[in-house]
């Protein structure tokens, strides 16, 4: 098992993040100062796939990983795992809700990283109006003030639920707002329906292709729009549906790690795929080895020598 990088905190100390609480209590403006002083990422380029860790699940009440119902409930452990992941040089950044993003800024864990904020967290898991996914997180203006690179929005489309119209309108407005701030809109679309009271995403290739077409046309401009889609069957045909930069999501792990990584590797070889945006699969691997899981995922990225040479000459 690969050794995890050493952190500047004692992982056995229950008070290891007390300093964050103190800063939040006594000096709330320290969050914005940390963001303004942070060294930013050089920016995405074609030929160098990006690797982003997702950590916005708790804000939607989604604490489970596989059969572990409250795996993400302990914020201290989540921050431990995020820092381990971000210490890998191949990990380009993070996608997080405002609370987690602020924690990471105060910890100084985002130096030189891409930063994406999570914008709509109102469609709580199991909520009666879950499809009405209100924008309760970051705004485009807030992300711009933090020096972030963009915002992500979950966009579930249910032909059986009238609240879909509200979600689509809110998503379109957010895409337009982000474009005005010259920030990336990372749209995560699904065709969804309720099965025995639970919202379930349709992962058949035709459904994913349909969701991509709908998402691509939202907003006043697609200039800053990326897609975030699952790895499904017939990925070559799926990726033929768009020219937008696209990142692959991991979702709640439901299979053997080797099978999951193999499916990612095959999809990463396709045109327009800009990298991975994965959370639970890597932060909560079955064997507990976060550093090992992150290193394995990083090894799957296709980063051409052309891009590396271009960066070296810049």
N, C-alpha and C positions, 0 to 999 in steps of 0.2 A: 504493500500500500504506500502510495506517495505521501511524503510528509507535507502537511499544510504549512504555508508560509507563517513565520512568527508574526504575531500582532503586537501592537504596543499596549495591549490590555491583557490582564490575567483572565483567561476564559473561565476560571473557577470562582472568580470574585463576583458575587451578586450585585455589587455596587459599581461595577466597572464602567457604567455609562452615566454615573451620577453627575459628571461634569456637564453633560448635555442638558440635563434638567436644570442645573444651576444657570447655565447660559440662557436657556429659554426663560427662566424666572427673572433673572437679574439684568439681562442684557439681550432682549429679543432682537434688537437690530444687528446682533452679531451674525445672524443667518445671512442677511443681505450683504454685509461686509465680506463674509467668507466667499459668497458667490462672486462678488466684484473683484476680489483679489485672486481668484482661482485662475490658474493657467488653463486655457481652453485647448481642445483637440484641434489638430490641423484641418480637419474636415474630411468627409468621405470623398473617395476618388474611385473611378471605374478601374477594376482590376485588383483592387484590394478590398476583400469582403470584410464587413464589420461584424463584431461580436459584442452583443449588448445583453446585459443581465436584466431580466424583468423582475420587479419587486413591487407591484401595485395590487397584489391579490387581497391582502387584508382589508383594504379600503372598500372592497365590495363584499365583505363578509365571507370571502373564500379563504378559509384557513386550512383546508384539507390538502393532503398530498397522498394520492393513492388511498389506502385504507386507514391512513393516520388522520383522524378527523380534526385534530387541533395542532398539526405539525408546525404551522406558521404563527402560532399564538404568542410565543415568547419573543418579544422584540429584541431582547439581548442576544438570543441565539441567531435571530435573523440578521442582525447587524454584524455579528461575528462572521457568519457565512458570506455575507455580501462583501466584507472587507477581504476575506480570503480570495474570493472570486476576482475582485477588482485588482488585487495585487499581481495577478498574472498579466504580464505585459501584452499578451494577445487579446485581453479583454478590453474592448474599446470604450465601454461606458455602461450606463444604467438607464433603465426606464422605471420611474418610481412615482408614487403618489406624493403629495406635498410634504406629509409628515416624515416619510422615509428619506426623501430627497434632502430635506432640511437637516436631518440627523447626519447624513453622509457629508453634507457640506461642512457642518461643524466639526466632524471628525477629520476633515482634510483628505477624504478618501477619493475625491473626484478630480484630482490634479491631472490635466492632460486628457481628460475623458470626455466622450460624447455624453450629453445629458438630455434626456427626453422626459417630459412631465406627463402624468396621466390625467386626462381632462374630464372624462365622464365616469363617475363611480356610483351614480345614483340607482342603477339597475341591480340592486342587491340580490345576491343569490337566494332564490326561493321567495322573493317578494311578490306580492300579488300582481303588481304592475312592473315586473322585472324588465320587460321589453321597453318601457318608457325610461330609457337610460339617460337620466338627467346629467347635465354637466355640472358636477358638484366639486370638481378638483381644480387643477390649474386653468387659468385663462391665458390667452395669447399674450396679453400685456404683462402678466406676472412672469411668464416664461422669458419674455424679452428682458425684463428687469433683472432676472437671475442669470442672464447670459447663457440660457439654454439653447439647444440646437433645434428643438421642436417639441411637439406634443402628440400624444397618441390618443386615439378614440376607438372604443369598442362599438361596432355598428352591427347590431343583430336585426335582421329583417325577417319579420314574421307576417306572412300573407293572411294569417288568421287573427292578427291583433292590430286594432286601429292605432295603438300607441306607436306603431312603427313610423307613422308619418311624422310624429313629433321628434323621434330620434333622428330620422333622416334630415329634417329641417335643421335641427340643432347641430348635426354633424356638418352639414353644408355651410352653416354660418361659421363654425369653428375653423373649417378649412380656409374659408375666405379671409377670416381674421388673421390666421397664422400666415397666409400668403402676404398680406399687407405688411406684416412684421418680418417678412423674408425668413420664416421659420418652417421647418418640415412638418407636414401633417401626416403622421403615421396612422393609416386607417386600417382597422382590423375587422373586416366584414364577414358575416355569416348569414346564411339562410337558416332560420331557426323556427322551431315549433314546440308546442307543449305536448309532452308525452307523460300521461298519468300525473299531470300537474307540474312537471318539471320541464324547464326550457332546455331543449336539446338541439345542438347544432348539426345540420346536415352536412356530412363530410364526403358525400359522393362527388366525384369530379365535376359533373355538370352543375351541381349546386354551388360549388366553390367558384367555378367560372362565372356563373350568373351573379354571385355576390361581388366579384371583382369588377364586373362591368358596371354594376350599379354604383359601387363606391368610387370608381374612377371618374364618374361623371358628376360627382357632388362638388359644390362650391363654385365660386366665380372664376377660379383658375386652378388648373392641375399642376402648375409649374413647380410647386413645392410638395406635391403629394407623393407619398410612398404607400405601398400596401404591406400588410402584415398578414400572412396566410398560413394555414396549417399544411403539413406534409401529408398528402393523400395519394391515392392511386392515380396513375396516369399523369404524373407531375409534368412531363414534357408537354402534354396537351394543355394542361392547366396554365403553365407559364407562357404558352403561346398566346394567351388571352390579353397580355398587357405589355406595354413598353415602360411602365412605371418601375422605378427601383422597388424591389420587393425583398422583404426579410421574412425568414421562416420562423414560425412560433413553435414552441415545444408543447404547451398545454400540460394537462395533468398526466403524468406518465402512466401508461397502460400497456406495458409490454416489457420484454427483457431489454436491459440497457444496450446490449450488442445490436439488437434488432433496431432499436430507436436510432442509434448512432449511424448505422448502415443506411437507413432511410434518409437521414439528413445529408450524408455524404453524397448520395446519388443526386438529391435535389440541388445541392450546392453547385453542381457542375453545370446547371442550366443557365441560359441567358437571362439577364435582368435580375438574377438573385444576388442581392447585395450583402447577404450574410444571415446571421442568426440573432434572434431576440428571444431568449429562453430564460425561464425562471426556475420553477419548481423541480424540473428534472435534474438540474445541476446543483441547485442550492440544497436539495434534500434527497440525495441519492440513497439507494437502499443500503449501501455499505458504509454510509456516513462520510466518505472521502470526497469532500467538496473540491479540494485542489485537484484531485485525480480526475474527477468528472469534468471540471473546467478545462484541464489540460487536454483531455481526450476530445472534447468539442472543438477546442482551438485547432487541434491537429487536422480537422476536417476542412478547414477553410481553404479556398483556392485563391492564393495571393500571387499574382503573376510577377515575374521579374521586371516586366515593363513598368509596372506601377512603382516597384521598389527603386528602379533606376531613376524614374522621374522625380521621386521624392528626394533622392540623393543629390540630384542636380539643382533642386529648387533653392 
